[in-house]
Amino acid sequence: MGSKNFTDVIIAGKVYTLGGYEEEDYLQRVAAYLNGKYEELQKVEGFVKQSPEDQAVLLELNVADDYFRVEKQLDESEKKNLDMEREVYNLKHALVTTQLKKENLEKELIRAQERIQELEKRPDRSGGDR
């Protein structure tokens, strides 16, 4: 683990000092995300009339909503990925099976061609000698 980083950020017009093992850029992006959510809520009728505590709760609810939506998308993506991996496995299995069948058919064809050549080398028995 690296050293702890500290950086000043502005969230909803107030300066906070954030500390963490993440890079300063990451901490700034977190603050920017919160500011974006706060700005969205400022546009909602009635938000500014709420107490600061209620505004904070509404902000937290919006962040939690984003989190759960992204978590659902991730779950759906993982399921889709698993389905695609199964499909790829099945296609590979079908390909191997088809290749084996093709090889067996090619061997049968070679044997049939060799048999035809053998039969063509035999003297004709359909003639008139009996």
Backbone as JSON Lines, residues from 0, in Angstrom:
{"i":0,"aa":"M","n":[0.84,-1.17,0.0],"ca":[0.0,0.0,0.0],"c":[0.89,1.24,0.0]}
{"i":1,"aa":"G","n":[0.5,2.23,-0.83],"ca":[1.29,3.45,-0.91],"c":[1.01,4.38,0.26]}
{"i":2,"aa":"S","n":[1.55,5.58,0.16],"ca":[1.33,6.56,1.23],"c":[-0.05,7.19,1.07]}
{"i":3,"aa":"K","n":[-0.55,7.68,2.17],"ca":[-1.88,8.28,2.16],"c":[-1.8,9.66,1.52]}
{"i":4,"aa":"N","n":[-2.75,9.94,0.66],"ca":[-2.82,11.23,-0.03],"c":[-3.92,12.08,0.6]}
{"i":5,"aa":"F","n":[-3.67,13.37,0.64],"ca":[-4.66,14.32,1.13],"c":[-4.83,15.39,0.06]}
{"i":6,"aa":"T","n":[-6.07,15.79,-0.15],"ca":[-6.33,16.84,-1.12],"c":[-7.57,17.61,-0.7]}
{"i":7,"aa":"D","n":[-7.56,18.9,-0.99],"ca":[-8.73,19.73,-0.71],"c":[-9.67,19.65,-1.91]}
{"i":8,"aa":"V","n":[-10.95,19.48,-1.62],"ca":[-11.97,19.46,-2.66],"c":[-13.1,20.38,-2.24]}
{"i":9,"aa":"I","n":[-13.88,20.78,-3.21],"ca":[-15.05,21.61,-2.93],"c":[-16.28,20.78,-3.28]}
{"i":10,"aa":"I","n":[-17.14,20.59,-2.29],"ca":[-18.39,19.86,-2.49],"c":[-19.52,20.75,-2.02]}
{"i":11,"aa":"A","n":[-20.42,21.06,-2.95],"ca":[-21.57,21.93,-2.66],"c":[-21.13,23.26,-2.05]}
{"i":12,"aa":"G","n":[-20.03,23.79,-2.6],"ca":[-19.56,25.1,-2.17],"c":[-18.75,25.11,-0.9]}
{"i":13,"aa":"K","n":[-18.5,23.97,-0.3],"ca":[-17.75,23.91,0.95],"c":[-16.46,23.13,0.72]}
{"i":14,"aa":"V","n":[-15.37,23.6,1.34],"ca":[-14.06,22.96,1.17],"c":[-13.92,21.82,2.18]}
{"i":15,"aa":"Y","n":[-13.52,20.66,1.66],"ca":[-13.26,19.49,2.51],"c":[-11.86,18.97,2.18]}
{"i":16,"aa":"T","n":[-11.2,18.44,3.18],"ca":[-9.92,17.77,2.96],"c":[-10.19,16.27,2.96]}
{"i":17,"aa":"L","n":[-9.95,15.65,1.79],"ca":[-10.15,14.2,1.68],"c":[-8.8,13.51,1.8]}
{"i":18,"aa":"G","n":[-8.8,12.38,2.44],"ca":[-7.59,11.59,2.57],"c":[-7.86,10.17,2.16]}
{"i":19,"aa":"G","n":[-6.89,9.58,1.49],"ca":[-7.03,8.19,1.08],"c":[-5.79,7.73,0.35]}
{"i":20,"aa":"Y","n":[-5.75,6.45,0.04],"ca":[-4.61,5.88,-0.66],"c":[-4.75,6.01,-2.18]}
{"i":21,"aa":"E","n":[-5.89,6.55,-2.6],"ca":[-6.1,6.78,-4.02],"c":[-5.34,8.04,-4.45]}
{"i":22,"aa":"E","n":[-5.17,8.16,-5.75],"ca":[-4.5,9.34,-6.3],"c":[-5.39,10.58,-6.12]}
{"i":23,"aa":"E","n":[-4.77,11.73,-6.11],"ca":[-5.51,12.98,-5.95],"c":[-6.56,13.14,-7.05]}
{"i":24,"aa":"D","n":[-6.22,12.75,-8.27],"ca":[-7.16,12.85,-9.39],"c":[-8.44,12.07,-9.11]}
{"i":25,"aa":"Y","n":[-8.31,10.91,-8.52],"ca":[-9.47,10.1,-8.18],"c":[-10.34,10.81,-7.14]}
{"i":26,"aa":"L","n":[-9.72,11.33,-6.12],"ca":[-10.45,12.05,-5.07],"c":[-11.18,13.26,-5.65]}
{"i":27,"aa":"Q","n":[-10.54,13.94,-6.59],"ca":[-11.18,15.08,-7.25],"c":[-12.38,14.63,-8.09]}
{"i":28,"aa":"R","n":[-12.25,13.47,-8.75],"ca":[-13.37,12.94,-9.56],"c":[-14.55,12.58,-8.67]}
{"i":29,"aa":"V","n":[-14.28,12.04,-7.48],"ca":[-15.36,11.72,-6.53],"c":[-16.09,13.01,-6.15]}
{"i":30,"aa":"A","n":[-15.33,14.03,-5.83],"ca":[-15.93,15.32,-5.47],"c":[-16.73,15.88,-6.65]}
{"i":31,"aa":"A","n":[-16.19,15.78,-7.84],"ca":[-16.89,16.28,-9.03],"c":[-18.2,15.53,-9.25]}
{"i":32,"aa":"Y","n":[-18.18,14.23,-9.02],"ca":[-19.41,13.43,-9.14],"c":[-20.46,13.92,-8.15]}
{"i":33,"aa":"L","n":[-20.06,14.12,-6.9],"ca":[-21.0,14.6,-5.89],"c":[-21.52,15.99,-6.24]}
{"i":34,"aa":"N","n":[-20.65,16.85,-6.75],"ca":[-21.1,18.18,-7.17],"c":[-22.1,18.09,-8.32]}
{"i":35,"aa":"G","n":[-21.87,17.17,-9.23],"ca":[-22.82,16.98,-10.33],"c":[-24.18,16.54,-9.82]}
{"i":36,"aa":"K","n":[-24.19,15.6,-8.88],"ca":[-25.45,15.15,-8.29],"c":[-26.13,16.31,-7.54]}
{"i":37,"aa":"Y","n":[-25.33,17.07,-6.83],"ca":[-25.87,18.2,-6.07],"c":[-26.5,19.22,-7.03]}
{"i":38,"aa":"E","n":[-25.81,19.48,-8.15],"ca":[-26.35,20.43,-9.14],"c":[-27.64,19.9,-9.75]}
{"i":39,"aa":"E","n":[-27.71,18.59,-10.0],"ca":[-28.95,17.99,-10.51],"c":[-30.1,18.23,-9.53]}
{"i":40,"aa":"L","n":[-29.82,18.0,-8.26],"ca":[-30.87,18.15,-7.24],"c":[-31.28,19.61,-7.07]}
{"i":41,"aa":"Q","n":[-30.35,20.54,-7.27],"ca":[-30.68,21.97,-7.17],"c":[-31.77,22.34,-8.17]}
{"i":42,"aa":"K","n":[-31.85,21.6,-9.28],"ca":[-32.84,21.89,-10.32],"c":[-34.21,21.28,-10.01]}
{"i":43,"aa":"V","n":[-34.25,20.38,-9.02],"ca":[-35.51,19.73,-8.65],"c":[-36.31,20.68,-7.77]}
{"i":44,"aa":"E","n":[-37.56,20.87,-8.15],"ca":[-38.42,21.79,-7.41],"c":[-38.54,21.33,-5.95]}
{"i":45,"aa":"G","n":[-38.33,22.22,-5.04],"ca":[-38.49,21.93,-3.63],"c":[-37.21,21.5,-2.92]}
{"i":46,"aa":"F","n":[-36.18,21.13,-3.66],"ca":[-34.96,20.65,-3.01],"c":[-34.32,21.75,-2.17]}
{"i":47,"aa":"V","n":[-34.22,22.95,-2.73],"ca":[-33.55,24.04,-2.01],"c":[-34.34,24.48,-0.78]}
{"i":48,"aa":"K","n":[-35.61,24.12,-0.73],"ca":[-36.43,24.48,0.43],"c":[-36.22,23.51,1.59]}
{"i":49,"aa":"Q","n":[-35.57,22.4,1.32],"ca":[-35.34,21.4,2.36],"c":[-34.22,21.86,3.29]}
{"i":50,"aa":"S","n":[-34.2,21.29,4.47],"ca":[-33.11,21.6,5.42],"c":[-31.82,20.99,4.88]}
{"i":51,"aa":"P","n":[-30.67,21.51,5.31],"ca":[-29.4,20.93,4.86],"c":[-29.3,19.43,5.15]}
{"i":52,"aa":"E","n":[-29.86,19.01,6.28],"ca":[-29.83,17.58,6.62],"c":[-30.64,16.76,5.61]}
{"i":53,"aa":"D","n":[-31.83,17.26,5.26],"ca":[-32.67,16.56,4.28],"c":[-32.03,16.59,2.89]}
{"i":54,"aa":"Q","n":[-31.39,17.71,2.56],"ca":[-30.69,17.77,1.27],"c":[-29.58,16.72,1.23]}
{"i":55,"aa":"A","n":[-28.86,16.58,2.34],"ca":[-27.79,15.58,2.39],"c":[-28.35,14.17,2.22]}
{"i":56,"aa":"V","n":[-29.49,13.91,2.85],"ca":[-30.1,12.58,2.73],"c":[-30.56,12.35,1.28]}
{"i":57,"aa":"L","n":[-31.15,13.35,0.66],"ca":[-31.57,13.22,-0.74],"c":[-30.36,12.97,-1.65]}
{"i":58,"aa":"L","n":[-29.28,13.66,-1.37],"ca":[-28.05,13.45,-2.15],"c":[-27.56,12.01,-1.95]}
{"i":59,"aa":"E","n":[-27.56,11.55,-0.71],"ca":[-27.13,10.18,-0.42],"c":[-28.02,9.16,-1.12]}
{"i":60,"aa":"L","n":[-29.33,9.41,-1.1],"ca":[-30.27,8.5,-1.77],"c":[-30.0,8.44,-3.28]}
{"i":61,"aa":"N","n":[-29.71,9.6,-3.87],"ca":[-29.41,9.64,-5.3],"c":[-28.12,8.89,-5.62]}
{"i":62,"aa":"V","n":[-27.12,9.05,-4.77],"ca":[-25.85,8.33,-4.97],"c":[-26.09,6.83,-4.82]}
{"i":63,"aa":"A","n":[-26.86,6.44,-3.79],"ca":[-27.16,5.02,-3.6],"c":[-27.94,4.47,-4.78]}
{"i":64,"aa":"D","n":[-28.87,5.24,-5.32],"ca":[-29.63,4.83,-6.5],"c":[-28.7,4.58,-7.68]}
{"i":65,"aa":"D","n":[-27.76,5.51,-7.91],"ca":[-26.78,5.32,-8.99],"c":[-25.98,4.04,-8.76]}
{"i":66,"aa":"Y","n":[-25.57,3.83,-7.53],"ca":[-24.78,2.64,-7.19],"c":[-25.55,1.36,-7.53]}
{"i":67,"aa":"F","n":[-26.8,1.28,-7.08],"ca":[-27.57,0.06,-7.32],"c":[-27.91,-0.13,-8.79]}
{"i":68,"aa":"R","n":[-28.1,0.95,-9.51],"ca":[-28.34,0.83,-10.96],"c":[-27.09,0.28,-11.67]}
{"i":69,"aa":"V","n":[-25.94,0.8,-11.3],"ca":[-24.69,0.31,-11.9],"c":[-24.43,-1.14,-11.49]}
{"i":70,"aa":"E","n":[-24.73,-1.46,-10.23],"ca":[-24.56,-2.85,-9.76],"c":[-25.45,-3.79,-10.56]}
{"i":71,"aa":"K","n":[-26.69,-3.37,-10.84],"ca":[-27.62,-4.19,-11.64],"c":[-27.07,-4.35,-13.05]}
{"i":72,"aa":"Q","n":[-26.58,-3.28,-13.64],"ca":[-26.0,-3.36,-14.98],"c":[-24.81,-4.31,-15.0]}
{"i":73,"aa":"L","n":[-23.99,-4.25,-13.96],"ca":[-22.84,-5.13,-13.86],"c":[-23.28,-6.58,-13.77]}
{"i":74,"aa":"D","n":[-24.29,-6.85,-12.93],"ca":[-24.81,-8.22,-12.82],"c":[-25.34,-8.72,-14.16]}
{"i":75,"aa":"E","n":[-26.07,-7.85,-14.87],"ca":[-26.61,-8.23,-16.17],"c":[-25.48,-8.46,-17.18]}
{"i":76,"aa":"S","n":[-24.45,-7.63,-17.11],"ca":[-23.31,-7.8,-18.01],"c":[-22.57,-9.09,-17.71]}
{"i":77,"aa":"E","n":[-22.41,-9.4,-16.42],"ca":[-21.73,-10.64,-16.05],"c":[-22.53,-11.86,-16.5]}
{"i":78,"aa":"K","n":[-23.86,-11.79,-16.37],"ca":[-24.71,-12.89,-16.82],"c":[-24.59,-13.05,-18.34]}
{"i":79,"aa":"K","n":[-24.65,-11.93,-19.03],"ca":[-24.52,-11.97,-20.49],"c":[-23.16,-12.53,-20.89]}
{"i":80,"aa":"N","n":[-22.12,-12.14,-20.16],"ca":[-20.77,-12.64,-20.43],"c":[-20.71,-14.16,-20.22]}
{"i":81,"aa":"L","n":[-21.31,-14.64,-19.13],"ca":[-21.34,-16.09,-18.88],"c":[-22.09,-16.82,-19.97]}
{"i":82,"aa":"D","n":[-23.22,-16.25,-20.4],"ca":[-24.0,-16.86,-21.49],"c":[-23.17,-16.93,-22.77]}
{"i":83,"aa":"M","n":[-22.44,-15.85,-23.06],"ca":[-21.61,-15.83,-24.26],"c":[-20.45,-16.82,-24.14]}
{"i":84,"aa":"E","n":[-19.87,-16.94,-22.94],"ca":[-18.79,-17.92,-22.74],"c":[-19.31,-19.33,-22.96]}
{"i":85,"aa":"R","n":[-20.53,-19.62,-22.46],"ca":[-21.13,-20.94,-22.69],"c":[-21.35,-21.18,-24.18]}
{"i":86,"aa":"E","n":[-21.85,-20.15,-24.86],"ca":[-22.1,-20.28,-26.29],"c":[-20.8,-20.52,-27.05]}
{"i":87,"aa":"V","n":[-19.74,-19.8,-26.69],"ca":[-18.44,-20.01,-27.33],"c":[-17.95,-21.43,-27.07]}
{"i":88,"aa":"Y","n":[-18.1,-21.91,-25.82],"ca":[-17.69,-23.28,-25.49],"c":[-18.46,-24.27,-26.36]}
{"i":89,"aa":"N","n":[-19.78,-24.08,-26.46],"ca":[-20.59,-24.98,-27.27],"c":[-20.19,-24.93,-28.74]}
{"i":90,"aa":"L","n":[-19.9,-23.74,-29.24],"ca":[-19.48,-23.61,-30.64],"c":[-18.13,-24.28,-30.87]}
{"i":91,"aa":"K","n":[-17.21,-24.12,-29.91],"ca":[-15.9,-24.78,-30.04],"c":[-16.08,-26.29,-30.03]}
{"i":92,"aa":"H","n":[-16.95,-26.77,-29.14],"ca":[-17.21,-28.21,-29.07],"c":[-17.8,-28.7,-30.4]}
{"i":93,"aa":"A","n":[-18.75,-27.95,-30.95],"ca":[-19.35,-28.32,-32.23],"c":[-18.31,-28.3,-33.34]}
{"i":94,"aa":"L","n":[-17.41,-27.33,-33.3],"ca":[-16.36,-27.24,-34.31],"c":[-15.43,-28.45,-34.24]}
{"i":95,"aa":"V","n":[-15.01,-28.82,-33.03],"ca":[-14.13,-29.98,-32.88],"c":[-14.83,-31.24,-33.37]}
{"i":96,"aa":"T","n":[-16.1,-31.4,-32.99],"ca":[-16.87,-32.57,-33.43],"c":[-16.98,-32.61,-34.95]}
{"i":97,"aa":"T","n":[-17.24,-31.48,-35.55],"ca":[-17.36,-31.39,-37.01],"c":[-16.02,-31.69,-37.68]}
{"i":98,"aa":"Q","n":[-14.93,-31.18,-37.09],"ca":[-13.61,-31.46,-37.65],"c":[-13.3,-32.95,-37.59]}
{"i":99,"aa":"L","n":[-13.64,-33.6,-36.48],"ca":[-13.41,-35.04,-36.36],"c":[-14.24,-35.8,-37.39]}
{"i":100,"aa":"K","n":[-15.49,-35.42,-37.57],"ca":[-16.34,-36.07,-38.58],"c":[-15.75,-35.87,-39.97]}
{"i":101,"aa":"K","n":[-15.27,-34.68,-40.24],"ca":[-14.67,-34.38,-41.54],"c":[-13.45,-35.26,-41.77]}
{"i":102,"aa":"E","n":[-12.58,-35.37,-40.75],"ca":[-11.4,-36.22,-40.88],"c":[-11.78,-37.67,-41.12]}
{"i":103,"aa":"N","n":[-12.79,-38.17,-40.41],"ca":[-13.25,-39.54,-40.62],"c":[-13.81,-39.73,-42.02]}
{"i":104,"aa":"L","n":[-14.57,-38.76,-42.51],"ca":[-15.11,-38.85,-43.87],"c":[-14.0,-38.82,-44.91]}
{"i":105,"aa":"E","n":[-12.98,-37.99,-44.67],"ca":[-11.85,-37.94,-45.59],"c":[-11.12,-39.29,-45.62]}
{"i":106,"aa":"K","n":[-10.97,-39.93,-44.46],"ca":[-10.34,-41.25,-44.41],"c":[-11.19,-42.28,-45.15]}
{"i":107,"aa":"E","n":[-12.51,-42.22,-44.95],"ca":[-13.4,-43.13,-45.66],"c":[-13.32,-42.91,-47.17]}
{"i":108,"aa":"L","n":[-13.22,-41.66,-47.59],"ca":[-13.11,-41.33,-49.0],"c":[-11.83,-41.91,-49.58]}
{"i":109,"aa":"I","n":[-10.72,-41.76,-48.84],"ca":[-9.45,-42.31,-49.31],"c":[-9.55,-43.82,-49.43]}
{"i":110,"aa":"R","n":[-10.14,-44.49,-48.43],"ca":[-10.3,-45.95,-48.5],"c":[-11.18,-46.34,-49.68]}
{"i":111,"aa":"A","n":[-12.25,-45.59,-49.91],"ca":[-13.15,-45.88,-51.03],"c":[-12.42,-45.7,-52.36]}
{"i":112,"aa":"Q","n":[-11.61,-44.64,-52.46],"ca":[-10.86,-44.42,-53.7],"c":[-9.85,-45.54,-53.92]}
{"i":113,"aa":"E","n":[-9.2,-45.98,-52.83],"ca":[-8.25,-47.09,-52.94],"c":[-8.97,-48.36,-53.37]}
{"i":114,"aa":"R","n":[-10.15,-48.6,-52.83],"ca":[-10.94,-49.78,-53.2],"c":[-11.35,-49.72,-54.67]}
{"i":115,"aa":"I","n":[-11.72,-48.54,-55.13],"ca":[-12.08,-48.37,-56.54],"c":[-10.88,-48.67,-57.42]}
{"i":116,"aa":"Q","n":[-9.71,-48.16,-57.02],"ca":[-8.49,-48.43,-57.81],"c":[-8.19,-49.92,-57.83]}
{"i":117,"aa":"E","n":[-8.36,-50.61,-56.72],"ca":[-8.14,-52.06,-56.68],"c":[-9.09,-52.77,-57.63]}
{"i":118,"aa":"L","n":[-10.35,-52.39,-57.59],"ca":[-11.36,-53.03,-58.43],"c":[-11.1,-52.75,-59.91]}
{"i":119,"aa":"E","n":[-10.6,-51.56,-60.21],"ca":[-10.31,-51.22,-61.6],"c":[-9.13,-52.03,-62.14]}
{"i":120,"aa":"K","n":[-8.22,-52.46,-61.25],"ca":[-7.04,-53.23,-61.66],"c":[-7.4,-54.69,-61.94]}
{"i":121,"aa":"R","n":[-8.48,-55.22,-61.4],"ca":[-8.89,-56.58,-61.63],"c":[-9.34,-56.78,-63.07]}
{"i":122,"aa":"P","n":[-9.09,-57.99,-63.56],"ca":[-9.57,-58.24,-64.91],"c":[-11.11,-58.27,-64.92]}
{"i":123,"aa":"D","n":[-11.67,-57.87,-66.02],"ca":[-13.12,-57.81,-66.15],"c":[-13.71,-59.22,-66.15]}
{"i":124,"aa":"R","n":[-14.65,-59.52,-65.3],"ca":[-15.26,-60.84,-65.2],"c":[-16.62,-60.89,-65.83]}
{"i":125,"aa":"S","n":[-17.02,-59.87,-66.44],"ca":[-18.35,-59.85,-67.05],"c":[-18.3,-60.37,-68.48]}
{"i":126,"aa":"G","n":[-17.14,-60.75,-68.93],"ca":[-16.98,-61.2,-70.32],"c":[-17.67,-62.52,-70.62]}
{"i":127,"aa":"G","n":[-17.38,-63.09,-71.81],"ca":[-18.09,-64.26,-72.31],"c":[-17.52,-65.59,-71.87]}
{"i":128,"aa":"D","n":[-16.44,-65.74,-71.25],"ca":[-15.88,-67.03,-70.84],"c":[-16.64,-67.58,-69.65]}
{"i":129,"aa":"R","n":[-17.17,-68.86,-69.89],"ca":[-17.87,-69.48,-68.79],"c":[-17.46,-70.89,-68.68]}
